[in-house]
Amino acid sequence: MCSACGENFSRWAGKCEACGEWNTITEENSSSRFEQKALPRNGLVRYAKPIAIAEIEEESGGRLTTGLGELDIVLGGGIVPGSLILIGGEPGVGKSTLILEIARNISKEKKVLYISGEESASQISIRAKRMKINSPNVLLSSEIYVENISDMIGQEKPQIVFIDSIQTINRESLLNQAGSVTQLRQCTQVLLEAAKKTNIPVFLIGHITKDGNIAGPKLLEHLVDTVLYFEGDKLNYYRHLRAVKNRYGAVGTLAVFEMHSEGLREVKDRHNLFITPGQETRNGSALSVVMEGVRALSVEVQALVTRSSFSQSRRMSEGLDTRRLILMAAVLEKFMGLKMTECDIFSNLAGGLSVDEPALDLAICATVISSYLEKPIRGGLALFGEVGLSGEVRSVGQISLRLKELEGIGIKTVILPDGNLKEIGKERYAIELIGIRHIREIERVF
């Protein structure tokens, strides 16, 4: 079986024909697979009796707060008891620091079980002392066999369990090495059953591949309740935590942390992080707003247009979709008469944020025109909207959240799609709203 994609083969091969990876095909012991048979639960039937959904009572206890308000929002309001949460990220980005930060807050009143197959207990204690964590409620273990871990959870009965990492955990009955497809699938299934049986939430740290995806079969992400990606440049202090799957809340919500010698700190005021002060006095800079899950986030879009010295002009972007930039350049040349084919266009999203949302189209067009004409966009103005290939400005979703975010940072005028003005209704905002239908009307920003 290929450890990268899970494809089955009748014999060993150096290269997997399904995914193209080398040296990933390993032998799997199939004699122990699916040997258990269903047994009668009460001596009469083998299945659990179905219950009407209206008769099912909600479990008491509620969600468990992590002590990090931004993380609670990403999780949908806190940790659901009995949930299985998977955290993935680059090596050295701070995954172990993040779960120690959660353990610090929860251990003030409740017991925490930290299981590490990559580091010994003494090595973890070195990091904990640097973060000034000395609570007697944090229990460390270097156990690597999932059967023993399941028994440990049942005996110790902690409030929460952290496993760092799932790729180092083994099932003793299997002959495959740790981290293989079979081991990952079986170990995660055992931990899922333990979490649901004891109603104790379990955090799993997962390695990622060179492509940025969580290592192992895709089934690993299907089994867990929540998948979080911890992102950030190792040379930068800021870290972004994003939910890509959440059965108990919205996906796409972003939390920002700052790395310090004593751990992670929340960045609650992100306006100065993604918006550069004094942007009103520069060419090729405009304010806009994007949706990250259920939260609106104000951002600064930048563009630089210069005469090309090559036979074919270049289009490059950082934090934005380059394909959208190419489309917007073609639209501007078609309907605004700008000679974009003679110019190199560089676009950027300030603050290191990476967003792929069509609502930024209008801001991209405005910054490109501003840099091309060398005219700054007037101060106190923001704009958002999707631009079609015929030059029309299309409506975007979550209009009320976007306007409240812009209102909160002191924006005085907002240019938005004309179709969104009808959705506002009787709501009143302390900002001027200007609706446009076509890209030709964008001259109002100057």
C-alpha positions, 0 to 999 in steps of 0.5 A, spaced: 500 500 500 502 507 498 503 511 504 502 517 500 495 516 497 493 509 499 493 505 493 493 498 493 498 493 489 499 486 489 507 487 489 512 492 491 514 497 486 519 503 487 514 508 484 507 509 485 503 509 479 497 513 482 500 519 485 507 518 482 511 518 489 517 514 490 519 509 495 512 510 498 509 503 497 510 498 503 507 491 505 501 491 509 499 485 513 492 483 511 491 477 516 488 482 521 484 486 517 476 486 519 476 479 522 472 482 528 464 480 527 458 484 530 456 481 536 449 481 539 448 488 544 443 485 548 442 478 546 437 479 541 439 484 536 446 486 533 444 493 532 443 499 536 435 501 536 434 508 533 431 514 536 427 519 534 431 526 533 426 530 537 427 525 543 435 526 543 437 530 549 443 535 548 449 533 552 450 537 558 457 541 560 457 545 554 463 547 550 470 547 554 474 554 553 481 554 551 483 561 554 485 563 547 479 567 545 481 567 538 482 560 538 475 559 541 472 563 535 475 558 530 473 552 533 466 555 533 465 557 540 470 552 544 472 545 544 466 540 544 466 534 549 468 528 545 471 531 539 477 529 535 481 535 533 487 535 528 492 540 527 497 541 521 503 545 519 510 546 517 515 543 521 517 549 526 511 553 526 509 552 533 504 546 533 507 544 540 507 551 543 500 552 541 497 546 544 502 547 550 499 554 550 492 551 551 494 546 556 497 552 560 490 555 560 486 549 562 490 546 567 489 552 572 483 548 574 483 541 570 487 535 569 491 535 562 494 529 559 500 531 554 502 524 550 508 525 545 512 520 541 517 525 538 520 528 545 521 525 551 518 528 558 524 531 560 525 535 553 517 537 553 519 540 560 524 544 558 519 548 553 514 548 558 519 551 563 521 556 558 513 558 557 513 558 565 508 552 565 509 549 572 502 546 573 501 539 577 495 538 573 499 537 566 501 530 566 506 528 561 507 521 557 512 518 552 507 512 550 507 510 543 502 504 543 495 507 542 492 501 546 495 503 552 494 510 550 486 509 550 487 505 557 490 511 560 485 516 558 480 511 561 484 511 567 486 518 568 480 521 566 483 528 564 479 534 561 483 534 555 488 530 551 494 532 546 497 527 542 504 529 538 504 527 533 499 521 530 505 519 525 509 516 531 503 512 534 503 505 533 498 499 534 501 493 537 497 488 533 499 491 526 506 489 523 507 496 519 511 501 521 509 508 525 506 513 520 504 508 514 497 508 511 494 502 515 497 505 522 494 512 521 487 509 519 487 504 525 490 509 530 486 514 529 480 510 529 482 507 536 482 514 539 476 516 536 472 511 539 476 513 546 474 520 545 466 518 544 466 513 549 469 517 555 467 524 552 474 527 552 476 531 547 483 529 543 487 534 539 492 530 534 498 534 531 499 531 524 505 532 519 504 535 512 507 533 506 512 538 501 505 540 498 502 543 504 497 537 505 496 533 512 500 527 511 497 520 510 490 518 507 485 523 506 481 518 510 484 521 516 481 528 515 474 525 514 475 521 521 476 527 525 471 533 527 475 539 526 481 540 521 486 546 523 492 549 519 497 553 523 500 557 518 506 562 518 513 564 515 518 561 520 522 568 519 516 572 521 513 572 528 506 572 526 502 565 525 495 564 522 490 559 525 485 557 520 479 552 520 478 548 514 473 543 516 469 544 523 463 540 524 461 544 530 462 551 527 464 555 521 470 554 516 475 559 514 475 563 520 482 566 521 486 567 528 492 571 528 498 569 534 504 572 535 510 568 537 514 570 543 520 566 547 514 565 552 509 562 547 504 565 543 500 571 544 493 573 541 493 579 536 486 581 537 487 588 534 489 586 527 487 593 523 495 595 524 497 588 522 494 588 515 493 595 514 499 600 513 498 607 516 498 613 512 496 609 505 491 615 503 497 618 501 500 613 496 499 611 489 496 604 488 493 602 495 486 601 497 482 598 503 477 593 502 474 587 506 474 580 506 470 574 509 474 569 513 469 564 515 464 568 519 468 574 521 470 580 516 477 582 516 479 589 513 485 589 508 490 593 504 491 591 497 497 594 493 499 594 486 505 597 482 504 598 474 511 599 470 513 599 463 515 592 461 522 591 458 520 584 455 516 582 449 511 579 454 509 583 460 509 580 467 503 579 472 505 577 479 501 577 485 503 575 493 497 573 497 492 574 491 490 569 486 494 571 480 489 568 475 484 574 477 490 579 476 490 577 469 483 577 468 482 584 471 488 587 467 484 584 461 478 587 463 481 594 464 484 594 457 478 592 454 473 597 458 478 603 460 482 603 454 489 602 459 494 599 455 496 594 460 499 589 455 505 594 455 506 594 462 508 589 468 503 589 474 505 587 481 499 586 486 500 584 493 496 583 500 499 587 505 501 584 512 502 577 509 495 575 508 493 570 503 486 570 500 482 568 494 476 572 494 472 575 488 470 581 492 477 583 492 476 584 484 474 592 485 480 593 489 485 590 485 482 594 479 482 601 483 489 600 485 492 598 478 488 604 475 491 608 481 498 606 479 498 607 472 495 614 472 499 616 478 493 618 482 492 616 489 485 614 491 482 619 496 482 618 503 477 614 508 475 610 502 474 603 501 471 598 496 469 591 494 465 587 489 466 582 484 468 584 477 465 580 471 469 579 464 464 584 461 466 589 466 459 589 470 460 589 478 457 583 481 454 583 488 458 579 494 455 576 500 455 578 507 454 585 506 452 587 513 458 584 516 463 587 511 460 594 512 460 594 520 468 592 519 469 598 515 465 602 519 469 600 525 476 602 522 473 609 521 472 609 513 467 614 511 466 612 504 464 605 501 464 604 494 460 597 493 456 593 487 449 597 486 446 590 487 448 590 494 444 597 496 438 593 495 440 588 501 441 593 506 434 595 507 433 599 513 439 598 516 443 605 517 451 606 517 455 612 519 458 612 512 457 614 505 455 608 500 456 609 493 453 603 488 456 602 481 454 597 476 460 597 471 467 598 472 467 605 468 464 608 474 470 606 478 473 613 477 469 616 483 475 613 487 479 619 485 
